[in-house]
Structures are given as C-alpha cells and as structure tokens.
Amino acid sequence: MTKPCEWRLMAALKLRAMHNTHNPKVLPLRDGVSPSCVVAPSQGAGLLLDFLCERLPDVGRARWLGRIETGEVVSELGEVATAQTQLQPGRRYYYYRSLDEEPEISFAAEVVYRDEQLLVADKPHFLPVVPAGQYLQNTLLVRLKREFGLEELSPIHRIDRDTAGLVVFSVQRATRGAYQALFRDRAIHKTYEAVAPFRAGLDFPREHVSRLEESGQFFRMHEVAGEPNSQTWMEIIEHNARWARYRLSPVSGKRHQLRVHMAALGLALKGDPLYPVVNDPEPGDYSNPLQLLARSLAFDDPLTGERRAFESRRSLAPLPSP
C-alpha cells in the first residue's frame, strides 16, 4: 500500500500539471467535485489521448479512454473529446477526477460562518482541505460544495491536512481576489495553538525569523542561510516540567512554517509526522493527531470595511503529564 508521504509527492507533481480554475459551462459540478483542467503545450501535435496519458500517467490509458468514451473530457470550447481528437496547442481540457479507492474520514467539519461572500469552516485533524493524492470526496472543499451546492467555492488560504481549525472560503469568484489579497498583503491576524516540549532555558515570548525553502523531500521545508522570508511570534500559554501549550502568530505564510520554526528550536510539535524526521503513521491510524490548531482569524473586510473575527470551537488535548 502506498504510504501517505508518497501520496504527498505524487500530489505535488500532479498539481503542477493542472490549472486550478474551471469553466462550469463546460463541465458542471458533479457530486461536489469541480472538473480538473490540464493545458496543452503551446507547441506539439498528436492525439489528445496520448497527451493525457503522458501528462498524467497515474490515471492509466484504459481509464483515460473510458472517460473519453463517456463524454467526460471536454475542451474549453465545449468540444467533447473522442479517441481520435487531435491535440490543440494551448487549449484547456477539462475532466472529472475519480478514485478507485479512497480512505474514509469520519471526522466532520463545522461551518462557523456563512454569507454571500465568505464561508468559514472549522475542520478536524486529518481532513484535507482540497483534493490531492488519495483524497477526493473526503476533502473539506468537496464536502462543502456537495452540501451547499456552491460551485464557485474556493479556499482563500489553506492549512495542512494534519492541522485542525479555521479555513476561510470565497463563495464568489468575482470577489475572491479582494480576499486573497488580504493574505498576500499580510493584512490578516492569525493565531495558532500548539503543544510541544518545554525548555526552561528558552526565553518566551520570542520572535523566530529565518529563510525557508523546499527541501526536495515529500513537501518538506527546511531553514537555509540567506535573507529571511518567514517570521513567527511565539508565546507560552501554559506549561509543566516537560510540555507547554504555545500561541503561535505567523506574520508570513510559508508552507509548514510553524512546524519548521518550532522544530528548529528543538520543540517539534507533538504528533508531527514530518518534522524533525518523517514518521508517517499507517493509513487509517488517527490515534496521534498533530497538536496544532488554527485558533483565530481577524481582518477588515475589503468589501464592507467591517471587522471580521472568527474563533475555532475545537481544542487540543490537555498537556501530557510531566
């Protein structure tokens, strides 16, 4: 059976080949799943089927042919592909992603806020935000689209599958950019809670600043020399002789930033399967969740000027005994 780390790597490679937007007039939402999109190269010729098999080989030729035969591969112009369709350079082709098998995740998210522009969900540990790798129906985005029928729903930021807490979604494509700009411009105040070891000789509160780059291994990041590109403010909420509950406020938003920053201090988060070393649990093992919670979000609404503030209703486990 493929390990979760391998799925993460496969997902990363696959996402680079895909275009993230879709045209609902070409293929509509189906069971909560929006069509995926692949873009043909600007030069080249041959059968579309051959291109799809080469670009996304994990699907397999038989499955691609089956999708084509059932009318589930369509160009951006609405042309339904056949096995003899010739590739058109630069054209987008849409298709429905599907999985033969998918791990069942019984943990459910809670919607804490919803209006015409925003939806805020409070997700559990282990539930991915968007489809990738071995997860499709058991993702927060697909569940919400299926429940509310919101075809244009899209996260304006993401948290890891391992992390619990708040995720903000844009309901309408037309206003999405205004909310995405809040994260890009660091105009959102975010706080997280985490459980990690306590070190009496390490002073808090403190600021941790470093340069983070991809390590080349399973989505992992690491600190390197150079101009800093990540910043986190760290405080202790409570502690005993061995463990502490921390409040972490990221100023920047690099992937795995909080996990890497804490691990760099010798304070790897309890239950972390990636830092400081990769130690993924077996599929279906939910016994040791990462002790990281996206606790709160606050920002000024770019459309109304209203102050928005949201708080997770979830909580981390009590501190382990000293």
Beta strands, then each sheet from edge to edge (+ up, - down):
strand 1: 18-19
strand 2: 36-39
strand 3: 73-75
strand 4: 92-95
strand 5: 110-114
strand 6: 118-123
strand 7: 154-155
strand 8: 164-170
strand 9: 189-197
strand 10: 206-214
strand 11: 221-224
strand 12: 230-239
strand 13: 243-250
strand 14: 292-300
strand 15: 307-311
sheet 1: 1+ 2- 4+ 3-
sheet 2: 5+ 6- 8+ 7-
sheet 3: 5+ 6- 8+ 14+ 9- 13+ 12- 10+ 11-
sheet 4: 5+ 6- 8+ 14+ 15-
end
